Amino acid sequence: MQDSLAVTFRLAVPDDTEAVRAIEYEAAQRFVTVGLTGIADAQPMNASFVRRKIEAAEIIVAVDSAGRCGGFVMFAPLATRFYIEELDVLTAWAGRRIGAALIGQVERLAAQAGARQLVLSTFRDVPWNAPYYRRLGFSVMDGASLDAKLRAIRASHVAHGLDETRRVFMCREVTAASAAG
């Protein structure tokens, strides 16, 4: 991979389904290094689920000049918030601020939709999770600020075996300038 990787961003299309799943699988392997082997051992997202998210225009991909996907962000509009469900970038593409740019793409869509916040749930102590998002301007939400939709997301995580005691919800205000980009 060249250091001058030219990356553009677009909404995912059905042909991106397997690339999204492969990127998610590769990104999950990093969790072995922090003792979260259950994440690394999990199967990638179901292809039909990925296709539904693509049809809903809720996945943005980062692509190189040859059209190869190297990262994606999946999100869900929640009234006044956009919830970032997953953000993954291939290891070979790391260190180029692609993750930050993908979040910026979601923020632009959120601003256009009139949403006021970006929200996500992540591991508190995994270096590429909460500490990374903190550097991008996200802050930890206290439990009292979790509305019914966010509490339902937390319950779903628990049902899928995630240890929510190790996780936090984080948010960042959407700026009006994002709509112009």
KEKE-3310 file (N, C-alpha, C; in steps of 0.2 Angstrom, whole numbers, plus 5000, padded with zeros to 4 digits):
npx = (5004:5003:5010:5004:4990:4976:4960:4943:4926:4910:4893:4889:4887:4877:4887:4897:4895:4902:4915:4914:4910:4922:4932:4926:4929:4943:4946:4941:4950:4960:4956:4961:4973:4970:4964:4951:4945:4933:4927:4935:4933:4920:4908:4908:4896:4880:4877:4865:4860:4869:4867:4854:4857:4864:4855:4847:4855:4864:4878:4894:4908:4926:4936:4949:4959:4957:4945:4944:4938:4942:4939:4925:4910:4896:4880:4865:4851:4844:4832:4836:4849:4863:4868:4883:4886:4896:4913:4926:4943:4954:4970:4981:4978:4978:4982:4980:4970:4958:4947:4943:4939:4929:4919:4917:4910:4898:4894:4892:4880:4872:4871:4864:4852:4847:4851:4857:4868:4881:4883:4890:4894:4907:4922:4929:4943:4951:4963:4961:4948:4938:4948:4953:4941:4939:4950:4945:4935:4924:4914:4912:4896:4885:4875:4862:4859:4856:4844:4829:4831:4845:4847:4841:4849:4860:4855:4853:4867:4871:4863:4869:4881:4891:4901:4895:4900:4912:4911:4907:4895:4897:4897:4896:4894:4885:4891:4886:4893:4896:4886:4889:4900)
npy = (4994:5011:5026:5037:5035:5037:5041:5040:5044:5036:5032:5015:5001:4987:4978:4980:4972:4960:4965:4974:4965:4957:4967:4970:4958:4957:4968:4964:4955:4961:4963:4952:4955:4962:4954:4951:4939:4934:4943:4942:4929:4929:4928:4937:4951:4946:4943:4947:4956:4966:4970:4975:4987:4994:4996:5005:5016:5017:5014:5020:5019:5019:5021:5016:5022:5012:5008:4999:4994:5000:5003:5006:5014:5011:5016:5023:5033:5041:5050:5064:5061:5053:5037:5029:5014:5005:5006:5002:5000:4994:4986:4989:5001:5009:5023:5034:5043:5039:5033:5044:5053:5045:5046:5060:5060:5054:5064:5075:5070:5069:5082:5087:5081:5087:5082:5083:5077:5065:5048:5035:5018:5010:5001:5005:5005:5000:5004:5009:5012:5020:5029:5033:5039:5049:5058:5062:5071:5066:5063:5055:5049:5051:5039:5044:5052:5043:5039:5030:5023:5022:5015:5003:4999:4996:4985:4976:4974:4967:4956:4950:4946:4955:4963:4975:4982:4986:4995:5011:5024:5037:5054:5067:5084:5089:5099:5114:5118:5106:5103:5110:5104)
npz = (5000:4995:5003:4998:4997:4989:4994:4993:4997:4999:4998:5002:4990:4984:4979:4987:4999:5003:5004:5015:5025:5025:5029:5042:5048:5048:5056:5068:5072:5079:5092:5099:5104:5115:5124:5121:5114:5110:5102:5091:5087:5083:5070:5054:5051:5046:5029:5023:5032:5031:5017:5019:5027:5018:5008:5015:5015:5025:5026:5024:5013:5012:4998:4987:4973:4964:4967:4977:4993:5009:5021:5032:5038:5048:5052:5061:5060:5073:5077:5084:5085:5077:5077:5078:5073:5069:5065:5055:5049:5037:5042:5034:5029:5040:5051:5043:5045:5041:5047:5055:5045:5039:5050:5049:5037:5041:5050:5042:5035:5046:5050:5039:5040:5051:5064:5080:5087:5087:5091:5100:5105:5114:5119:5134:5138:5127:5116:5103:5104:5115:5119:5107:5101:5110:5106:5095:5098:5105:5120:5136:5140:5153:5163:5165:5154:5144:5132:5129:5117:5117:5128:5125:5115:5122:5130:5120:5116:5128:5127:5116:5122:5125:5137:5145:5156:5153:5144:5136:5132:5121:5115:5103:5098:5083:5071:5063:5052:5047:5038:5027:5021)
capx = (5000:5007:5009:5000:4984:4970:4954:4937:4920:4904:4888:4890:4882:4877:4893:4902:4893:4908:4921:4912:4911:4929:4935:4924:4932:4950:4947:4940:4956:4964:4954:4964:4979:4968:4961:4944:4945:4926:4925:4939:4931:4914:4907:4906:4889:4876:4877:4858:4859:4874:4863:4848:4860:4866:4849:4844:4860:4867:4885:4898:4914:4932:4938:4955:4958:4955:4938:4944:4936:4947:4936:4918:4906:4889:4876:4858:4848:4839:4829:4840:4856:4865:4871:4888:4886:4903:4919:4932:4947:4959:4976:4985:4975:4978:4986:4979:4964:4952:4942:4941:4936:4922:4915:4916:4905:4892:4892:4889:4874:4868:4869:4859:4846:4845:4853:4862:4873:4884:4883:4892:4896:4913:4926:4932:4950:4954:4966:4958:4941:4936:4953:4953:4935:4940:4954:4941:4931:4919:4915:4908:4889:4883:4869:4856:4858:4854:4837:4826:4834:4852:4846:4839:4856:4864:4852:4855:4874:4871:4860:4874:4887:4896:4902:4894:4903:4919:4910:4904:4892:4901:4894:4899:4889:4886:4892:4882:4898:4896:4881:4891:4905)
capy = (5000:5017:5030:5042:5032:5042:5039:5044:5041:5036:5027:5008:4998:4980:4975:4981:4968:4955:4969:4976:4959:4956:4972:4969:4952:4959:4973:4961:4951:4966:4962:4946:4958:4965:4948:4950:4934:4932:4947:4940:4923:4930:4928:4944:4952:4942:4947:4950:4962:4971:4972:4980:4993:4997:4998:5010:5021:5018:5012:5024:5016:5022:5017:5019:5024:5006:5006:4994:4996:4999:5005:5008:5016:5010:5021:5023:5039:5040:5056:5070:5059:5048:5032:5025:5007:5001:5009:4998:5001:4989:4988:4991:5008:5013:5029:5040:5047:5037:5033:5051:5055:5042:5049:5066:5059:5053:5070:5079:5068:5070:5089:5088:5078:5091:5079:5087:5073:5058:5044:5028:5014:5007:4999:5011:5005:4998:5010:5011:5013:5026:5034:5036:5043:5055:5062:5065:5076:5063:5063:5050:5051:5048:5035:5048:5055:5038:5039:5023:5020:5020:5009:4997:4997:4993:4979:4972:4972:4962:4950:4947:4944:4960:4965:4982:4986:4988:4999:5018:5028:5043:5058:5073:5088:5090:5106:5117:5118:5099:5102:5113:5100)
capz = (5000:4995:5008:4995:4996:4987:4996:4992:5002:4995:5001:5000:4985:4985:4977:4993:5004:5005:5006:5022:5030:5026:5033:5049:5051:5049:5061:5074:5074:5083:5099:5102:5107:5122:5127:5119:5109:5108:5096:5085:5085:5080:5063:5052:5050:5041:5022:5022:5036:5027:5011:5021:5029:5011:5004:5019:5014:5031:5027:5020:5012:5010:4993:4984:4966:4960:4969:4983:5000:5014:5028:5032:5044:5048:5057:5061:5062:5079:5078:5085:5085:5073:5081:5074:5075:5068:5061:5054:5043:5036:5045:5029:5028:5046:5052:5037:5047:5037:5052:5057:5039:5039:5055:5046:5032:5045:5053:5037:5034:5052:5050:5034:5043:5057:5070:5084:5090:5085:5097:5099:5111:5113:5125:5138:5139:5121:5114:5097:5105:5118:5119:5100:5100:5114:5102:5089:5101:5109:5127:5139:5142:5159:5162:5165:5147:5139:5131:5128:5111:5119:5133:5121:5111:5128:5131:5114:5117:5133:5124:5112:5126:5127:5144:5146:5162:5150:5138:5138:5127:5120:5110:5100:5095:5076:5070:5057:5047:5043:5033:5021:5018)
cpx = (5005:5005:5004:4993:4979:4964:4948:4931:4914:4899:4889:4885:4882:4883:4898:4901:4899:4914:4920:4913:4918:4933:4933:4928:4940:4951:4946:4946:4961:4963:4957:4970:4977:4964:4953:4943:4938:4924:4929:4936:4924:4913:4906:4899:4886:4876:4870:4857:4863:4870:4857:4851:4862:4860:4846:4849:4863:4874:4889:4905:4920:4934:4945:4954:4956:4948:4938:4942:4941:4945:4928:4915:4899:4885:4869:4855:4843:4837:4834:4848:4857:4869:4876:4888:4892:4907:4925:4936:4953:4966:4981:4984:4976:4983:4986:4973:4958:4946:4939:4937:4929:4917:4913:4910:4898:4890:4889:4882:4869:4866:4864:4852:4843:4847:4858:4868:4875:4885:4886:4893:4902:4917:4930:4940:4954:4957:4963:4950:4940:4942:4954:4947:4936:4945:4950:4935:4924:4920:4910:4901:4888:4876:4863:4854:4856:4847:4835:4829:4841:4852:4845:4845:4860:4862:4854:4862:4875:4869:4865:4881:4892:4896:4901:4897:4910:4918:4907:4900:4896:4897:4898:4894:4891:4886:4888:4887:4898:4892:4884:4896:4902)
cpy = (5006:5021:5036:5039:5037:5039:5043:5040:5041:5031:5020:5006:4991:4976:4975:4976:4964:4959:4971:4971:4957:4961:4972:4963:4953:4963:4969:4957:4955:4965:4956:4949:4961:4960:4948:4945:4933:4937:4945:4933:4923:4930:4935:4945:4948:4947:4950:4956:4968:4974:4977:4986:4997:5000:5004:5016:5022:5015:5017:5020:5021:5018:5020:5020:5018:5004:5000:4997:4995:5000:5006:5011:5014:5014:5020:5030:5037:5047:5062:5068:5054:5043:5028:5018:5003:5006:5004:5000:4996:4991:4991:4999:5012:5019:5035:5044:5045:5036:5039:5054:5052:5045:5056:5066:5058:5060:5075:5077:5069:5078:5091:5086:5082:5087:5083:5083:5067:5055:5038:5024:5010:5005:5005:5011:5002:5004:5013:5012:5020:5031:5037:5041:5050:5060:5065:5069:5073:5063:5058:5053:5048:5044:5039:5051:5050:5038:5031:5020:5018:5014:5003:4994:4993:4986:4974:4969:4966:4956:4946:4945:4949:4962:4973:4986:4988:4993:5006:5020:5035:5047:5064:5077:5088:5097:5108:5117:5111:5099:5105:5109:5095)
cpz = (5000:5000:5005:4993:4995:4989:4995:4996:4998:4999:4998:4995:4987:4984:4983:4999:5007:5007:5013:5027:5031:5030:5041:5052:5052:5055:5068:5077:5079:5090:5102:5106:5114:5125:5126:5113:5106:5102:5090:5083:5082:5073:5061:5052:5045:5034:5021:5026:5033:5021:5013:5023:5023:5008:5008:5018:5021:5032:5022:5019:5010:5004:4990:4977:4962:4962:4974:4989:5005:5021:5027:5039:5043:5053:5056:5063:5068:5081:5078:5085:5079:5077:5076:5077:5074:5064:5061:5048:5043:5039:5040:5028:5034:5046:5046:5039:5043:5041:5054:5051:5038:5044:5052:5041:5036:5048:5048:5035:5040:5052:5045:5036:5049:5064:5074:5087:5086:5091:5095:5105:5110:5120:5128:5137:5133:5118:5107:5097:5109:5118:5112:5099:5104:5110:5097:5092:5104:5116:5130:5141:5149:5158:5162:5158:5142:5138:5130:5123:5113:5124:5130:5117:5116:5129:5126:5114:5122:5131:5120:5115:5127:5134:5144:5151:5159:5145:5141:5131:5127:5114:5108:5097:5087:5075:5063:5051:5043:5038:5026:5017:5013)
residu = (MET:GLN:ASP:SER:LEU:ALA:VAL:THR:PHE:ARG:LEU:ALA:VAL:PRO:ASP:ASP:THR:GLU:ALA:VAL:ARG:ALA:ILE:GLU:TYR:GLU:ALA:ALA:GLN:ARG:PHE:VAL:THR:VAL:GLY:LEU:THR:GLY:ILE:ALA:ASP:ALA:GLN:PRO:MET:ASN:ALA:SER:PHE:VAL:ARG:ARG:LYS:ILE:GLU:ALA:ALA:GLU:ILE:ILE:VAL:ALA:VAL:ASP:SER:ALA:GLY:ARG:CYS:GLY:GLY:PHE:VAL:MET:PHE:ALA:PRO:LEU:ALA:THR:ARG:PHE:TYR:ILE:GLU:GLU:LEU:ASP:VAL:LEU:THR:ALA:TRP:ALA:GLY:ARG:ARG:ILE:GLY:ALA:ALA:LEU:ILE:GLY:GLN:VAL:GLU:ARG:LEU:ALA:ALA:GLN:ALA:GLY:ALA:ARG:GLN:LEU:VAL:LEU:SER:THR:PHE:ARG:ASP:VAL:PRO:TRP:ASN:ALA:PRO:TYR:TYR:ARG:ARG:LEU:GLY:PHE:SER:VAL:MET:ASP:GLY:ALA:SER:LEU:ASP:ALA:LYS:LEU:ARG:ALA:ILE:ARG:ALA:SER:HIS:VAL:ALA:HIS:GLY:LEU:ASP:GLU:THR:ARG:ARG:VAL:PHE:MET:CYS:ARG:GLU:VAL:THR:ALA:ALA:SER:ALA:ALA:GLY)
# end
